[in-house]
């Protein structure tokens, strides 16, 4: 990301330093390096896309994550990421479906702000936990329809169902341990939803 852009995210650009070389732009909140922020957005988005997230949704998520308030309007996202409003809309729709962002109306305005959920990763994995339970049940139904565990297909599905049941139990315990651990961290309190 080079050139102009939104101060919330990665726009930035480079300036010529005293020696004629590039100098980091530090005009963001707290004097942050907007070029470095832009590189972070693209790098983290690439990692998320590599793990299976839609590329544009990954960029929008990374931009929201690195914004100071954790929220941006569609116009701010489009400017910061140099993408069309339609691309923002599609990305936000995906992120909303997987419960990673919410929508809030700006007071006195018709504009929406897209907001990261509080305890984002906790909520994301808790939702995944519910998916594991549903998958387990569907697989157990599949075992019966495939002729039981005495068949190759039934045995594979039963093992997969047991794997999801195991993950479900472990994830519940892990999330409880995270909740306890989070109280020991020097983190700001979460904002009300």
TIDO-747404 format. One record per residue (C-alpha): residue number from 1; residue in three letters; x, y, z. Coordinates in steps of 0.2 Angstrom, whole numbers, padded with zeros to 4 digits, always signed. Each point is the difference from the previous one (the first is absolute). Example, Ala and Ser with C-alpha at 12.3 -4.5 7.8 and 13.67 -1.06 7.14 Angstrom:
2
     k     r      xx      yy      zz
     1   ALA   +0062   -0022   +0039
     2   SER   +0006   +0017   -0003
REM end
This chain:
193
     k     r      xx      yy      zz
     1   UNK   +0000   +0000   +0000
     2   UNK   +0008   +0016   -0005
     3   UNK   -0006   +0018   -0003
     4   UNK   -0014   +0009   +0009
     5   UNK   -0013   -0009   +0010
     6   UNK   -0011   +0000   +0016
     7   UNK   +0009   +0004   +0016
     8   UNK   -0009   -0014   +0008
     9   UNK   +0009   -0013   -0009
    10   UNK   +0014   -0003   -0012
    11   UNK   -0001   +0013   -0013
    12   UNK   +0015   +0010   +0003
    13   UNK   +0014   +0001   -0012
    14   UNK   +0018   +0004   +0001
    15   UNK   +0008   +0017   +0001
    16   UNK   +0018   +0005   -0005
    17   UNK   +0011   +0000   +0014
    18   UNK   +0014   +0013   +0003
    19   UNK   +0012   -0011   -0011
    20   UNK   -0012   -0002   -0014
    21   UNK   -0005   -0018   +0005
    22   UNK   -0017   -0005   +0007
    23   UNK   -0005   +0005   +0017
    24   UNK   -0014   -0009   +0010
    25   UNK   -0016   +0010   +0001
    26   UNK   -0004   +0002   +0019
    27   UNK   -0016   +0011   -0001
    28   UNK   -0012   -0013   +0007
    29   UNK   -0007   -0001   +0018
    30   UNK   +0014   -0001   +0012
    31   UNK   +0013   +0004   -0014
    32   UNK   -0002   -0018   -0007
    33   UNK   +0009   -0004   -0016
    34   UNK   -0014   -0001   -0013
    35   UNK   +0011   -0009   -0013
    36   UNK   +0004   -0014   +0013
    37   UNK   -0019   +0000   +0004
    38   UNK   -0004   -0003   -0018
    39   UNK   +0013   -0014   -0002
    40   UNK   -0008   -0008   +0015
    41   UNK   -0017   +0001   -0007
    42   UNK   +0005   -0009   -0016
    43   UNK   +0012   -0012   +0009
    44   UNK   -0014   -0006   +0012
    45   UNK   -0013   +0000   -0013
    46   UNK   +0011   -0012   -0010
    47   UNK   +0002   -0011   +0015
    48   UNK   -0019   -0001   +0002
    49   UNK   -0003   -0003   -0018
    50   UNK   +0013   -0014   +0000
    51   UNK   -0010   -0008   +0014
    52   UNK   -0016   +0001   -0010
    53   UNK   -0008   +0017   +0003
    54   UNK   -0006   +0009   -0015
    55   UNK   +0014   +0012   -0006
    56   UNK   -0010   +0017   +0001
    57   UNK   -0009   -0005   +0016
    58   UNK   +0018   -0003   +0007
    59   UNK   +0006   +0017   -0005
    60   UNK   -0016   +0008   +0007
    61   UNK   +0002   -0009   +0016
    62   UNK   +0019   +0004   +0002
    63   UNK   -0005   +0019   -0003
    64   UNK   -0013   +0000   +0013
    65   UNK   +0012   -0009   +0012
    66   UNK   +0014   +0012   -0002
    67   UNK   -0012   +0016   +0001
    68   UNK   +0001   +0009   +0017
    69   UNK   -0019   -0002   +0003
    70   UNK   -0002   -0017   -0007
    71   UNK   -0014   +0007   -0011
    72   UNK   -0001   +0009   -0017
    73   UNK   -0013   +0005   -0013
    74   UNK   -0001   -0007   -0017
    75   UNK   +0007   +0016   -0008
    76   UNK   +0015   -0001   +0012
    77   UNK   +0003   -0018   -0004
    78   UNK   -0001   +0003   -0018
    79   UNK   +0012   +0015   +0001
    80   UNK   +0012   -0009   +0011
    81   UNK   +0001   -0016   -0010
    82   UNK   -0002   +0008   -0017
    83   UNK   -0015   -0011   -0004
    84   UNK   -0017   +0003   -0006
    85   UNK   -0015   +0002   +0011
    86   UNK   -0007   -0016   -0008
    87   UNK   +0015   -0009   +0006
    88   UNK   -0002   +0007   +0017
    89   UNK   -0018   -0006   +0001
    90   UNK   +0004   -0018   -0006
    91   UNK   +0014   -0001   +0013
    92   UNK   -0010   +0007   +0014
    93   UNK   -0014   -0012   -0004
    94   UNK   +0011   -0015   +0001
    95   UNK   +0008   +0007   +0017
    96   UNK   -0017   +0002   +0007
    97   UNK   -0006   -0017   -0005
    98   UNK   +0015   -0008   +0009
    99   UNK   -0003   +0012   +0015
   100   UNK   +0016   +0009   -0001
   101   UNK   -0007   +0018   -0002
   102   UNK   -0017   +0009   +0004
   103   UNK   -0008   +0015   -0007
   104   UNK   -0004   +0016   +0010
   105   UNK   -0010   +0015   -0006
   106   UNK   +0010   +0016   +0003
   107   UNK   -0010   +0012   +0011
   108   UNK   -0009   +0013   -0010
   109   UNK   +0005   -0008   -0016
   110   UNK   -0006   -0013   -0013
   111   UNK   +0018   -0007   -0001
   112   UNK   +0004   -0016   +0007
   113   UNK   +0016   -0004   +0009
   114   UNK   +0008   -0018   +0000
   115   UNK   +0006   -0005   +0017
   116   UNK   +0010   -0014   +0006
   117   UNK   -0008   -0010   +0013
   118   UNK   +0006   +0000   +0018
   119   UNK   +0010   -0015   +0004
   120   UNK   +0000   -0004   -0018
   121   UNK   +0011   -0016   +0000
   122   UNK   -0010   -0007   +0015
   123   UNK   -0016   +0003   -0009
   124   UNK   +0007   -0007   -0016
   125   UNK   +0006   -0016   +0008
   126   UNK   -0016   -0002   +0011
   127   UNK   -0010   +0001   -0016
   128   UNK   +0011   -0013   -0008
   129   UNK   -0003   -0011   +0015
   130   UNK   -0019   +0000   -0005
   131   UNK   +0005   -0004   -0017
   132   UNK   +0010   -0015   +0006
   133   UNK   -0016   -0006   +0009
   134   UNK   -0010   +0001   -0015
   135   UNK   +0013   -0009   -0011
   136   UNK   +0001   -0014   +0013
   137   UNK   -0019   -0003   +0000
   138   UNK   +0000   +0000   -0019
   139   UNK   +0014   -0012   -0001
   140   UNK   -0008   -0012   +0012
   141   UNK   -0016   +0000   -0010
   142   UNK   +0011   -0004   -0015
   143   UNK   +0008   -0015   +0009
   144   UNK   -0018   -0007   +0001
   145   UNK   -0004   +0003   -0018
   146   UNK   +0016   -0008   -0006
   147   UNK   -0003   -0016   +0009
   148   UNK   +0008   +0003   +0017
   149   UNK   +0018   -0001   +0006
   150   UNK   +0002   -0017   -0008
   151   UNK   +0002   +0008   -0017
   152   UNK   +0015   +0010   -0006
   153   UNK   -0010   +0016   -0002
   154   UNK   -0009   -0002   +0016
   155   UNK   +0016   -0003   +0010
   156   UNK   +0008   +0016   -0008
   157   UNK   -0015   +0011   +0004
   158   UNK   -0001   -0007   +0018
   159   UNK   +0019   +0004   +0002
   160   UNK   -0003   +0017   -0007
   161   UNK   -0015   +0003   +0012
   162   UNK   +0011   -0006   +0015
   163   UNK   +0013   +0012   -0006
   164   UNK   -0012   +0015   +0000
   165   UNK   -0007   -0006   +0017
   166   UNK   +0017   +0000   +0007
   167   UNK   +0004   +0018   -0007
   168   UNK   -0017   +0006   +0007
   169   UNK   +0005   -0006   +0018
   170   UNK   +0018   +0007   -0001
   171   UNK   -0006   +0017   -0008
   172   UNK   -0012   +0002   +0014
   173   UNK   +0013   -0002   +0013
   174   UNK   +0013   +0010   -0010
   175   UNK   -0013   +0015   -0001
   176   UNK   -0003   -0001   +0019
   177   UNK   +0019   +0001   +0003
   178   UNK   +0002   +0015   -0012
   179   UNK   -0014   +0009   +0010
   180   UNK   +0009   -0002   +0016
   181   UNK   +0017   +0004   -0008
   182   UNK   -0007   +0016   -0008
   183   UNK   -0004   +0007   +0017
   184   UNK   +0019   +0000   +0004
   185   UNK   +0005   +0010   -0015
   186   UNK   +0003   +0018   +0000
   187   UNK   -0014   +0003   -0014
   188   UNK   -0012   +0014   -0001
   189   UNK   -0018   -0005   +0005
   190   UNK   -0011   -0005   -0015
   191   UNK   -0013   +0013   -0006
   192   UNK   -0018   -0003   +0002
   193   UNK   -0009   -0008   -0015
REM end
